[in-house]
């Protein structure tokens, strides 16, 4: 990025949590061509990011960890990643990356066979220097995980901003939470702000979000959602300078979306009407890419309820879609939804239920219950990645309602 009228200008891409070749969770049997599209989606998302880097003529790219899925790291994923780095090298675009808790490794010169444009930050906090064509000096500070868990506050070891024009913090970790295990390089927003960096490029949390704006402290999220708890928009951040500040702009690239859609079948008189109602709900606001849908059906008629409960309706919908040349959506789950989301309780008890929900259904409590039951750490990490507190609340509400009915009987 060239300097204009003497004003400092820089532009770069921030991405993280690529999880190349990561298996998608919770999908029923799919047509082979559809499964290939799903499997390739993490690769396609990275390709789009590299396309954007070249088109935008960015000064550099930063990747904040979890390029791979650890034990599921494949030769194909490594080759593809190197191919994309080479594309950037051919355009003289440097890449700075660190490894996270899923692709942790000891970083040595001997085990890093990456293109010359790529700088891997070591297992200790390291600062890499870059001088732009304009003469502006950029520093990128960060570290790579050498083990799956890092419980210490590594952010304390990051130096304050040096004598550079721009300093970027690269950090794969999670905000500190009181009472939690804090296994992923815990930090606080206050301590990151105290370093006086111009931008913090974060990884580990898969939902894009800005923790602060001055300076920007940003999770890019993962470019492609991989299971139903990773619904919503996924992509990367294009960051550009504006005066003395850096401005992040989110750019979606996911080719596959996860959705939960609700359909009321009480107005449907025929099976054809049922098909139309579900298809319409699943394809509305589809953003032009494949939608993987969990369908929640509300139905009073026993005819429709039975088709949902015995799996016939899901099988029917999937069979119809298999016959289409182009599949725009795929139902992987079809369930009956209750009209009443909470257990039916007296008003006083309802107040206690609301208070109990807030106190009981927390990530910390859920982990405390599950962790002793899961002996293998990779399995626990997989659970932690995929937990959905709303589902546990619904299950609890349904259980209480069922017990109420039994008591009444």
MARBASE-740075 format. One line per field, with one value per residue (C-alpha): residue number from 1; residue in three letters; z, x, y. Coordinates in nm, 3 decimals. Each point is the difference from the previous one (the first is absolute). Layout:
% MARBASE-740075
i	[NUM ...] $
aa	[Ala ...] $
z	[Z ...] $
x	[X ...] $
y	[Y ...] $
% end
This chain:
% MARBASE-740075
i	[1 2 3 4 5 6 7 8 9 10 11 12 13 14 15 16 17 18 19 20 21 22 23 24 25 26 27 28 29 30 31 32 33 34 35 36 37 38 39 40 41 42 43 44 45 46 47 48 49 50 51 52 53 54 55 56 57 58 59 60 61 62 63 64 65 66 67 68 69 70 71 72 73 74 75 76 77 78 79 80 81 82 83 84 85 86 87 88 89 90 91 92 93 94 95 96 97 98 99 100 101 102 103 104 105 106 107 108 109 110 111 112 113 114 115 116 117 118 119 120 121 122 123 124 125 126 127 128 129 130 131 132 133 134 135 136 137 138 139 140 141 142 143 144 145 146 147 148 149 150 151 152 153 154 155 156 157 158 159 160 161 162 163 164 165 166 167 168 169 170 171 172 173 174 175 176 177 178 179 180 181 182 183 184 185 186 187 188 189 190 191 192 193 194 195 196 197 198 199 200 201 202 203 204 205 206 207 208 209 210 211 212 213 214 215 216 217 218 219 220 221 222 223 224 225 226 227 228 229 230 231 232 233 234 235 236 237 238 239 240 241 242 243 244 245 246 247 248 249 250 251 252 253 254 255 256 257 258 259 260 261 262 263 264 265 266 267 268 269 270 271 272 273 274 275 276 277 278 279 280 281 282 283 284 285 286 287 288 289 290 291 292 293 294 295 296 297 298 299 300 301 302 303 304 305 306 307 308 309 310 311 312 313 314 315 316 317 318 319 320 321 322 323 324 325 326 327 328 329 330 331 332 333 334 335 336 337 338 339 340 341 342 343 344 345 346 347 348 349 350 351 352 353 354 355 356 357 358 359 360 361 362 363 364 365 366 367 368 369 370 371 372 373 374 375 376 377 378 379 380 381 382 383 384 385 386 387 388 389 390 391 392 393 394 395 396 397 398 399 400 401 402 403 404 405 406 407 408 409] $
aa	[Unk Unk Unk Unk Unk Unk Unk Unk Unk Unk Unk Unk Unk Unk Unk Unk Unk Unk Unk Unk Unk Unk Unk Unk Unk Unk Unk Unk Unk Unk Unk Unk Unk Unk Unk Unk Unk Unk Unk Unk Unk Unk Unk Unk Unk Unk Unk Unk Unk Unk Unk Unk Unk Unk Unk Unk Unk Unk Unk Unk Unk Unk Unk Unk Unk Unk Unk Unk Unk Unk Unk Unk Unk Unk Unk Unk Unk Unk Unk Unk Unk Unk Unk Unk Unk Unk Unk Unk Unk Unk Unk Unk Unk Unk Unk Unk Unk Unk Unk Unk Unk Unk Unk Unk Unk Unk Unk Unk Unk Unk Unk Unk Unk Unk Unk Unk Unk Unk Unk Unk Unk Unk Unk Unk Unk Unk Unk Unk Unk Unk Unk Unk Unk Unk Unk Unk Unk Unk Unk Unk Unk Unk Unk Unk Unk Unk Unk Unk Unk Unk Unk Unk Unk Unk Unk Unk Unk Unk Unk Unk Unk Unk Unk Unk Unk Unk Unk Unk Unk Unk Unk Unk Unk Unk Unk Unk Unk Unk Unk Unk Unk Unk Unk Unk Unk Unk Unk Unk Unk Unk Unk Unk Unk Unk Unk Unk Unk Unk Unk Unk Unk Unk Unk Unk Unk Unk Unk Unk Unk Unk Unk Unk Unk Unk Unk Unk Unk Unk Unk Unk Unk Unk Unk Unk Unk Unk Unk Unk Unk Unk Unk Unk Unk Unk Unk Unk Unk Unk Unk Unk Unk Unk Unk Unk Unk Unk Unk Unk Unk Unk Unk Unk Unk Unk Unk Unk Unk Unk Unk Unk Unk Unk Unk Unk Unk Unk Unk Unk Unk Unk Unk Unk Unk Unk Unk Unk Unk Unk Unk Unk Unk Unk Unk Unk Unk Unk Unk Unk Unk Unk Unk Unk Unk Unk Unk Unk Unk Unk Unk Unk Unk Unk Unk Unk Unk Unk Unk Unk Unk Unk Unk Unk Unk Unk Unk Unk Unk Unk Unk Unk Unk Unk Unk Unk Unk Unk Unk Unk Unk Unk Unk Unk Unk Unk Unk Unk Unk Unk Unk Unk Unk Unk Unk Unk Unk Unk Unk Unk Unk Unk Unk Unk Unk Unk Unk Unk Unk Unk Unk Unk Unk Unk Unk Unk Unk Unk Unk Unk Unk Unk Unk Unk Unk Unk Unk Unk Unk Unk Unk Unk Unk Unk Unk Unk Unk Unk Unk Unk Unk Unk Unk Unk Unk Unk Unk Unk Unk Unk Unk Unk Unk Unk Unk Unk Unk Unk Unk Unk Unk] $
z	[0.000 -0.110 0.205 -0.123 0.055 0.276 0.201 0.137 -0.169 0.062 -0.085 0.111 0.051 0.339 0.003 0.242 0.080 -0.357 0.125 -0.343 -0.068 0.323 0.003 0.011 0.304 0.017 -0.368 -0.114 -0.315 -0.296 -0.378 -0.096 -0.199 0.294 0.247 -0.222 0.006 0.379 0.041 -0.235 0.168 0.243 -0.292 -0.215 0.278 0.020 -0.378 0.006 0.269 -0.210 -0.307 0.200 0.123 -0.359 -0.132 0.283 -0.032 0.375 0.165 0.198 0.149 0.365 0.109 0.371 0.050 -0.059 -0.366 0.036 0.227 0.180 -0.017 -0.318 -0.179 -0.345 -0.275 -0.231 0.247 0.038 -0.378 -0.055 0.265 -0.155 -0.344 0.131 0.172 -0.328 -0.183 0.247 -0.036 -0.375 0.067 0.257 0.289 0.332 0.243 0.378 0.196 0.332 0.099 0.245 0.229 -0.287 -0.207 0.283 -0.071 0.088 -0.252 -0.136 -0.327 -0.087 0.021 -0.184 -0.374 -0.104 -0.283 0.059 0.036 0.318 0.352 0.280 0.346 0.248 0.324 0.197 -0.055 -0.312 -0.201 -0.377 -0.192 -0.339 -0.195 -0.260 -0.341 0.145 0.267 0.276 0.270 0.119 0.295 0.048 0.349 0.107 0.084 -0.101 0.230 0.076 0.188 -0.003 0.317 0.108 0.333 0.060 -0.101 -0.288 -0.091 0.295 -0.194 -0.305 -0.011 -0.019 -0.342 -0.133 -0.228 -0.300 -0.201 0.059 0.250 -0.030 0.282 -0.115 0.275 0.004 0.331 0.205 0.242 0.364 0.183 0.379 0.121 -0.342 -0.101 -0.233 -0.206 -0.306 0.070 0.212 -0.030 0.092 -0.232 0.239 -0.024 -0.381 -0.010 0.230 -0.269 -0.223 -0.313 -0.305 -0.050 0.172 -0.238 0.214 -0.067 0.184 0.029 -0.315 -0.006 -0.147 0.251 0.120 0.371 -0.019 -0.258 0.125 -0.100 -0.183 0.190 -0.243 -0.040 -0.370 0.072 -0.227 -0.374 -0.025 0.266 0.054 0.206 0.109 0.288 -0.251 -0.182 -0.122 -0.219 -0.024 -0.173 0.065 0.071 -0.252 0.207 -0.137 0.146 0.046 0.133 0.298 0.060 -0.149 -0.109 -0.027 -0.257 0.014 -0.328 -0.024 -0.201 0.129 -0.280 0.232 0.267 0.302 0.086 0.241 -0.156 0.161 -0.201 0.108 -0.184 0.151 -0.318 -0.226 -0.130 -0.233 -0.008 -0.296 0.216 0.272 -0.254 -0.120 0.352 0.111 -0.325 0.010 0.359 -0.073 -0.314 0.104 0.054 -0.112 -0.104 -0.318 0.152 0.126 0.322 0.246 0.197 0.329 -0.041 0.304 -0.081 0.190 -0.077 0.176 -0.252 0.101 -0.365 -0.032 0.349 -0.075 -0.324 0.194 0.293 -0.208 -0.233 -0.312 -0.078 0.025 -0.225 -0.249 -0.017 -0.044 -0.271 -0.198 0.023 -0.117 -0.334 -0.063 -0.218 0.230 0.374 0.171 0.347 0.197 0.309 0.237 0.290 0.035 0.343 0.166 0.178 0.292 -0.012 0.361 0.042 0.379 0.246 0.110 0.356 0.243 -0.021 0.316 -0.122 -0.344 0.161 0.174 -0.327 -0.174 0.284 0.000 -0.374 0.027 0.285 -0.115 -0.377 -0.032 -0.195 0.324 0.167 -0.313 -0.026 0.371 -0.056 -0.326 0.056 0.262 -0.237 -0.298 0.059 -0.321 -0.043 -0.379 0.060 0.267 -0.233 -0.268 0.246 0.109 -0.362 -0.074 0.319 -0.032 0.330 -0.160 -0.078 0.361 0.116 -0.238 0.118 0.362 -0.073 -0.183 0.288 0.258 -0.212 -0.038 0.374 0.058 -0.226 0.187 0.332 -0.131 -0.118] $
x	[0.000 0.157 0.014 -0.241 0.077 0.243 -0.266 0.088 -0.199 -0.002 -0.239 0.004 -0.220 -0.064 -0.123 0.016 -0.142 0.009 -0.037 0.085 -0.152 -0.199 -0.285 -0.349 -0.201 -0.355 -0.074 -0.208 0.084 0.033 0.037 0.365 0.012 -0.149 0.242 0.291 -0.127 -0.024 0.346 0.160 -0.163 0.286 0.244 -0.228 -0.026 0.380 0.023 -0.245 0.206 0.314 -0.192 -0.103 0.356 0.123 -0.289 0.026 0.381 0.040 0.335 -0.006 -0.221 -0.014 -0.138 -0.074 0.025 -0.187 0.083 -0.053 -0.201 0.291 -0.032 -0.208 0.276 0.025 0.259 -0.265 -0.065 0.372 0.051 -0.300 0.115 0.346 -0.155 -0.197 0.308 0.188 -0.270 0.056 0.378 -0.032 -0.173 0.267 -0.249 0.160 -0.185 0.044 -0.155 -0.007 -0.123 -0.287 -0.129 -0.121 0.320 0.250 0.361 0.356 0.110 0.350 0.166 0.023 -0.373 -0.138 -0.004 -0.198 0.055 0.256 -0.268 -0.134 0.123 -0.106 0.017 0.180 -0.112 0.123 -0.140 0.174 -0.014 0.040 0.088 -0.126 0.087 -0.257 0.079 -0.078 0.265 -0.258 0.104 -0.237 0.053 -0.201 0.028 -0.129 0.080 -0.091 -0.139 0.254 -0.261 -0.378 -0.060 0.160 -0.143 0.239 -0.072 0.247 -0.129 0.200 0.317 -0.095 0.212 -0.157 -0.009 0.346 0.137 -0.208 -0.284 -0.236 0.010 -0.229 -0.058 -0.062 -0.160 -0.183 -0.182 -0.311 -0.094 0.062 -0.310 -0.013 -0.053 0.066 0.292 0.143 0.208 0.041 0.252 -0.245 0.015 -0.195 -0.099 0.159 0.343 -0.017 -0.093 0.292 0.246 -0.105 -0.007 -0.190 -0.193 -0.045 -0.064 -0.158 -0.075 -0.172 -0.360 -0.189 -0.246 0.129 -0.021 0.176 0.089 0.112 0.034 0.286 0.210 -0.198 0.022 -0.160 -0.090 -0.027 -0.192 0.042 -0.054 -0.237 -0.241 0.040 -0.302 -0.341 0.139 0.203 -0.291 0.004 0.244 0.363 0.294 0.306 0.089 0.145 0.183 0.104 0.145 -0.198 0.218 0.184 -0.254 -0.064 -0.356 -0.116 -0.268 -0.159 -0.019 -0.210 0.142 -0.178 -0.147 -0.223 -0.238 -0.150 -0.357 -0.272 -0.339 -0.343 -0.304 -0.365 -0.186 -0.343 -0.121 0.125 -0.269 0.213 0.350 0.077 -0.087 0.229 0.284 -0.056 -0.016 0.327 0.183 -0.111 0.122 0.333 0.083 -0.113 0.289 0.242 0.271 0.063 0.179 -0.079 -0.204 0.031 -0.322 -0.134 -0.376 -0.223 -0.362 -0.306 -0.302 -0.327 -0.121 0.101 0.060 0.288 0.133 0.029 0.192 0.250 0.034 0.059 0.248 -0.213 -0.021 0.378 0.062 -0.258 0.154 0.351 -0.115 -0.162 0.313 0.222 -0.182 0.081 0.293 0.086 -0.059 -0.041 -0.088 0.020 -0.200 0.224 -0.246 -0.378 -0.158 -0.324 0.011 -0.226 -0.195 0.086 0.375 -0.005 -0.157 -0.348 0.051 -0.185 0.117 0.212 0.169 0.044 0.205 0.220 0.037 0.129 0.246 0.114 0.057 0.233 0.196 0.013 0.040 0.350 0.298 0.191 -0.271 -0.052 0.373 0.015 -0.269 0.131 0.375 0.013 -0.199 0.231 0.333 0.177 0.099 -0.062 -0.359 -0.049 0.142 -0.243 -0.289 0.114 0.012 -0.351 -0.193 -0.334 -0.142 -0.337 -0.047 0.068 -0.254 -0.260 0.067 -0.034 -0.325 -0.142 0.099 -0.168 -0.315 -0.013 0.033 -0.278 -0.228 0.085 -0.074 -0.336 -0.090] $
y	[0.000 0.328 0.317 0.268 0.368 -0.091 -0.187 -0.342 -0.276 -0.372 -0.281 -0.363 -0.305 -0.160 -0.359 -0.295 -0.343 -0.132 -0.360 -0.137 -0.344 0.015 -0.254 0.145 -0.103 -0.134 -0.067 -0.294 -0.195 0.234 -0.036 -0.036 0.325 0.188 -0.155 0.103 0.360 -0.015 -0.154 0.253 0.301 0.077 -0.011 0.218 0.260 0.035 0.022 0.291 0.175 -0.033 0.123 0.306 0.063 0.004 0.209 0.253 0.010 -0.023 0.062 -0.325 -0.273 -0.117 -0.339 -0.040 -0.376 -0.327 -0.037 -0.374 -0.227 -0.163 -0.376 0.038 0.190 -0.154 0.009 0.148 0.283 0.077 -0.002 0.227 0.246 0.016 0.056 0.300 0.143 -0.039 0.196 0.283 -0.031 0.042 0.333 0.100 -0.008 -0.105 -0.228 -0.007 -0.286 -0.176 -0.345 -0.051 -0.272 -0.222 0.011 0.049 -0.096 0.080 0.262 -0.056 0.095 -0.369 -0.079 0.303 -0.072 0.307 0.250 0.274 0.268 -0.167 0.073 -0.235 0.157 -0.226 -0.159 0.299 0.349 0.128 0.322 -0.012 0.316 0.111 0.314 0.101 0.146 0.343 -0.041 -0.048 -0.245 -0.272 -0.236 -0.321 -0.151 -0.342 -0.362 -0.355 -0.268 -0.271 -0.205 -0.039 0.200 0.326 0.114 0.290 0.358 0.024 0.347 0.133 -0.085 0.207 0.315 0.344 0.160 0.073 0.272 -0.105 0.147 -0.292 -0.287 -0.302 -0.248 -0.358 -0.210 -0.332 -0.007 0.068 0.278 -0.088 -0.129 -0.019 -0.356 -0.155 -0.222 0.270 -0.243 0.219 0.278 0.204 0.377 0.311 0.282 0.250 -0.158 -0.016 0.368 0.079 -0.113 0.294 -0.216 0.118 -0.325 -0.335 -0.292 -0.272 -0.365 -0.290 0.127 -0.100 0.288 0.325 0.285 0.313 0.004 0.363 0.272 0.222 -0.175 -0.270 -0.330 -0.241 -0.367 -0.077 -0.321 -0.300 0.057 -0.297 -0.126 -0.375 -0.103 0.124 0.204 0.202 0.156 0.359 0.190 -0.118 0.162 0.218 0.363 0.240 0.261 0.337 0.317 0.316 0.277 -0.144 -0.278 -0.343 -0.079 -0.363 -0.090 -0.344 -0.192 -0.321 -0.291 -0.313 -0.210 -0.203 0.128 -0.175 0.096 -0.098 0.072 -0.018 -0.109 -0.004 -0.278 0.061 0.174 -0.282 -0.236 -0.215 -0.147 0.226 0.301 -0.133 -0.027 0.354 0.145 -0.162 0.077 0.363 0.043 -0.171 0.198 0.348 0.242 -0.272 0.250 -0.197 -0.298 -0.349 -0.008 -0.290 0.010 -0.126 0.025 0.044 -0.079 0.117 -0.218 -0.077 -0.258 -0.349 -0.089 0.247 -0.066 -0.372 0.066 0.207 -0.237 -0.315 0.173 -0.044 0.371 0.052 -0.302 0.129 0.347 -0.138 -0.243 0.283 0.212 -0.287 0.008 0.366 0.097 0.292 -0.027 0.337 -0.127 -0.322 -0.100 -0.192 0.003 0.022 0.024 0.100 0.333 0.081 0.322 0.072 0.042 -0.003 -0.241 0.104 0.118 0.226 0.362 -0.023 -0.320 0.157 0.276 -0.257 -0.193 0.315 0.063 -0.363 0.005 0.295 -0.155 -0.363 0.007 0.142 -0.132 -0.050 -0.210 -0.205 -0.070 -0.095 -0.264 -0.140 0.009 -0.280 -0.222 0.051 -0.169 0.096 0.361 0.017 -0.116 0.265 0.267 -0.114 0.031 0.347 0.114 -0.122 0.070 0.178 0.123 0.078 -0.370 -0.098 0.260 -0.144 -0.355 0.106 0.185 -0.302 -0.232 0.224 0.025 -0.377 -0.051 0.256 -0.201 -0.321 0.171 0.125 -0.351] $
% end
